[in-house]
Each structure stands twice: as structure tokens, then as C-alpha cells.
Amino acid sequence: MGKLSQIVKDYRKLRLLLMLGPLILSPVLCILFAVIRFDFDFVFGGIMVFPCLIYPIELPLINLIALIRAIRHPQKQMRGMDEAKLYGSMDLFTIITGGLITLFYATIIEINRVDFTAEWNVQLHNTEVHQPVWTGAIVTVSALLVIGVIGYLVLNAMDMSRTPPLLSVLCIGAMYLGVSQLIVFIIQIMKFTPHEGLCYNNHDIPALVMFPLTVLPLCCISMVARLIIRKIYEWNADESHNDGRYDDNGFINGINRVLSHASTWPVAAVIAALPLLGVLLAVLALFGQRPDNIIKAWTETAQWNLSRQTAPPNVMYDEHYLCTVAAGGHEKLVRPVRMGLRHGHRIVVNRQLLIANAFEQILEEKTPRFHKAVRSFYDTHGYPIARHIKTKAAADIVYIIMKPLEWIFLIVLYLVDPRPEDRIAVQYMK
């Protein structure tokens, strides 16, 4: 306990422990799990996975503790204080690490069927889910976030003994605009109603799956709150701000006189955010952005908390079979011919899929034992390949690889069936 308390008091050691702790802890946890499971292959993959599981928990927890400390002991957040240096370093580390975590989990979630590029009116396949933020309003959302970042950087760099209170309030108002988008984003994606396919089964809570995407927004909100608390304390700690130098003459002087009491800043910033928002939307309108995009960014979506659109029903294709997957490739290459019905679901059908199914039907009719052996072999080796084909590009590759087999299937059909095209045409019909 003595060594631990010394580390906690030594902010440099604590900073290194917080930053590198998960990386150091990962090999230990991996070896422990490997011993328990008697699976030492787990060690190598676990060293990569465990930091991605620990940091999403650690970073919000650190920021929560920092926010509580800022509320209870704002004097320790002043420039030059050890605690201020610690949290300053951790803030930078949080931005970098949180950004990497967001990219990592966004990639995983996209593989697990959330298509961040698909607008609500695009027809998707199987259990895919549309984008949570409408792409047509990305410029507006990004501009609000940029304004918030600018407000944060400017306020953080200001010396409160030389800064007019009105400028501080405008910076806080700018941060409010950015934080508003972060809050709405969190509300949008934290679905407690299961997305079919987003989780591995309907008993999972999708909010847990989406939580890593909220790590960086939650930390940024904490950082903004701590900065406002610190700047208000810095202003109040300067005795020159209590000398009553603002008189009642002039509108701006009157505002400064009111704002000389820093306790009014958080409320005044809400009012200041409105003209800032108006100016920003007017500028964005010059670049083709509609003023209502600030709302449509979240409502012109489907399947999320704030969505107001109903997406077209997903087209199903059986991911167990290579030809069925290949039919989901790019239309110019795979050339879908019509919709079909398989296992009660509508699927995209192209000629390659029709020929492959007709060939299997011939095998089942003419050589049932051989068909059973072929089916058993394919289920053992083909399915593990097919279930990992998640993109149109991968489906295109499968389509091309299957092309020689398609020709062989077609030759066999023409050799054994007196009406091969009729057999091909009726595949996947009701």
C-alpha cells in the first residue's frame, strides 16, 4: 500500500501507469486466460484484444474522476499544478487513444452489418442496418463540431486576467454547439431495442456493442465541463474582477457588468450559442447546406432512436452458399436477373446462381448418394469461406472464381436435361 500511495502522489508515475497500464496488463491477463482454458494460441491474439477492451472502460472512468475532482477541488486544476499537468496529458492521450478505439470498433461494427455509408432509402441485405447519421448533413454536423473544438482551444489558451467575459461566454457557447452534437449522437446510437444481426443473438444488449463509439464523445463532454469549471474559478480567483469597473452606460458595458459574475457564464453561453448557430447556418447555406440539416442529420435515418424514416425491407441471401453470396456483388458484374424466393425470403438471383442450383437439382435426382457426399463436403469447407464474405468486392471475387464452375455446370445440364433452360428458369420460383 505504501508503494501504491507513492505512485498515486507522484503524478508522473501515475500518468505512465494510466497510459501504459493496459498494455502492460494485457500479456499477464492473456497468459492467465490461456492457463485456465489450456489454449496458448489465445495469448497472441489476446495481447491485441485486451487493450481494446480495457481502454474503453478506463478512459471514461478517468474523465469522470477528473470531473468530480474539478468540481470539488477546482484550485488544483490551475495552470502549473501537478493535477492539472496530469489531466492535461491524459486529455491528449484520450483524444488519440479514443480516436483509434472509435476507428477500430467502427470497423468491427461495420463488418457486423452497420453500413455507415448507406442512406435510409438504400435497400440492404439480410440483417444489415443503415447509417446512424445522414450523409447529406455531415458537413453541418462537422462544422458544429469544428466550432466546438475552436471554442475549446481558444478558451483553454486564454489568460482569464486579460480576457473580456463576453469572449469567454462566446467560447463556451461555441463548445455547447459541439457538445450538443455529441449528446445527440450518443442518444441516436445507444439502442436498447435489439437490432437483428447487430449482436450475435437477440438476448444481447446492442447498447453494449455500440458503447465503444460513445467513449470519445463522453470523454470530450467531460473535458468541456472541466474547462468551464476551471476558467470560472480562475476568473473568480482574480481580485481585479471585483473592482466594479463596468458602468451602466452602453449595451456592451452592461453585458460585461453582468458577466463579470462568472457564475452567470454557463447560462449566458446558452443565449450566446443562438447567434453563433445562426451565423454558422447562414455561412453553410452558401455552400448548399439547408438550415434544417441540423435536425435531418439524425431524423433522415432509419432503425435508430431518432429516425423518422422507414427503410425498404432488406433483401435476403443465404450466406451459407458461395453462389448466393456472389449474387450480392456489384450489379454491373454479377448481373442480377430477378428476385427469387428461398426459405421464405426474397433474394437476389443471377444466372450463375440459377445454373448452380439447377445443377445441384440434377445431382440430387440422378445421383442422390453422390449429391449427399458433395453436399457434405461443401457444408464442411464452403460454408466457413462463404460466411466471411461481407462486402460487394469480396462477392465480386467469388463470382469470378465460380465462373469456370458455372460453365461446367451448364455443360452438364445441356448434356443430361432435354429442356435445360426451362429447369434454369424455374429455380427459386414460388
NORGINOR-V114624 format. One record per backbone hydrogen bond with DSSP energy under -0.5 kcal/mol. NH is the residue of the N-H (numbers start at 1). CO is the residue of the C=O. Records with the same first field share a line. If there is no record, write none. Layout:
NH = CO ; CO
This chain:
5 = 1
6 = 2
7 = 3
8 = 4
9 = 5
10 = 6
11 = 9
14 = 7 ; 10
15 = 11
16 = 12
17 = 13
18 = 14
19 = 15
20 = 16
21 = 17
24 = 20
25 = 21
26 = 22
27 = 23
28 = 24
29 = 25
30 = 26
31 = 27
32 = 28
33 = 29
34 = 30
35 = 31
36 = 32
37 = 33
38 = 34
39 = 34
42 = 39
43 = 40
45 = 41
46 = 42
47 = 43
48 = 44 ; 45
49 = 45
50 = 46
51 = 47
52 = 48 ; 49
53 = 49 ; 50
54 = 50
55 = 51
57 = 54
58 = 54
59 = 55
61 = 57
62 = 58
63 = 59
64 = 60
65 = 61
66 = 62
67 = 63
68 = 64
69 = 65
70 = 66
71 = 67
72 = 68
73 = 69
76 = 73
77 = 74
78 = 75
81 = 78
84 = 76
85 = 81
86 = 82
87 = 83
88 = 84
89 = 85
90 = 86
91 = 87
92 = 88
93 = 89
94 = 90
95 = 91
96 = 92
97 = 93
98 = 94
99 = 95
100 = 96
101 = 97
102 = 98
103 = 99
104 = 100
105 = 101
106 = 102
107 = 103
108 = 104
109 = 105
110 = 106
111 = 107
112 = 108
113 = 110
114 = 109
115 = 113 ; 129
116 = 114
118 = 115
119 = 117
120 = 300
122 = 119
124 = 122
126 = 315
128 = 125
129 = 113
131 = 118
134 = 297
137 = 134
138 = 135
141 = 137
142 = 138
143 = 139
144 = 140
145 = 141
146 = 142
147 = 143
148 = 144
149 = 145
150 = 146
151 = 147
152 = 148
153 = 149
154 = 150
155 = 151
156 = 152
157 = 153
158 = 154
160 = 158
162 = 159
167 = 164
168 = 164
169 = 165
170 = 166
171 = 167
172 = 168
173 = 169
174 = 170
175 = 171
176 = 172
177 = 173
178 = 174
179 = 175
180 = 176
181 = 177
182 = 178
183 = 179
184 = 180
185 = 181
186 = 182
187 = 183
188 = 184
189 = 185
190 = 186
191 = 189
194 = 192
196 = 194
198 = 195
199 = 195
204 = 201
206 = 204
207 = 191
208 = 205
209 = 205
210 = 206
211 = 207
213 = 210
214 = 211
215 = 211 ; 212
218 = 214
219 = 215
220 = 216
221 = 217
222 = 218
223 = 219
224 = 220
225 = 221
226 = 222
227 = 223
228 = 224
229 = 225
230 = 226
231 = 227
232 = 228
233 = 229
234 = 230
235 = 231
236 = 232
237 = 233
238 = 234 ; 235
239 = 237
241 = 238
242 = 239
243 = 240
247 = 245
254 = 250
255 = 251
256 = 252
257 = 253
258 = 254
259 = 255
260 = 256
261 = 258
262 = 260
264 = 261
265 = 262
268 = 264
269 = 265
270 = 266 ; 267
271 = 267
272 = 268
273 = 269
274 = 270 ; 271
275 = 271
276 = 272
277 = 273
278 = 274
279 = 275
280 = 276
281 = 277
282 = 278
283 = 279
284 = 280
285 = 281
286 = 282 ; 283
287 = 283 ; 284
288 = 285
289 = 284
293 = 290
294 = 291
295 = 292
296 = 292
297 = 293
298 = 295
299 = 295
300 = 296
301 = 299
302 = 131
305 = 188
307 = 304
308 = 299 ; 301
309 = 301
311 = 309
312 = 120
315 = 124
316 = 346
319 = 317
321 = 318
325 = 321
326 = 322
327 = 323
328 = 325
329 = 326
333 = 330
334 = 330
335 = 331
337 = 349
338 = 349
340 = 347
341 = 428
342 = 345
345 = 342
347 = 340
349 = 338
351 = 335
354 = 350
355 = 351
356 = 352
357 = 353
358 = 354
359 = 355
360 = 356
361 = 357
362 = 358
363 = 359
364 = 360
365 = 361
366 = 362
367 = 363
371 = 367
372 = 368
373 = 369
374 = 370
375 = 371
376 = 372
377 = 373
378 = 374
379 = 375
380 = 376
381 = 377
382 = 378
383 = 378
385 = 381 ; 382
386 = 382
387 = 383
388 = 385
389 = 386
390 = 388
395 = 391
396 = 392
397 = 393
398 = 394
399 = 395
400 = 396
401 = 397
402 = 398
403 = 399 ; 400
406 = 402
407 = 403
408 = 404
409 = 405
410 = 406
411 = 407
412 = 408
413 = 409
414 = 410
415 = 411
416 = 412
417 = 413
420 = 417
423 = 419
424 = 420
425 = 421
426 = 422
427 = 424
429 = 426
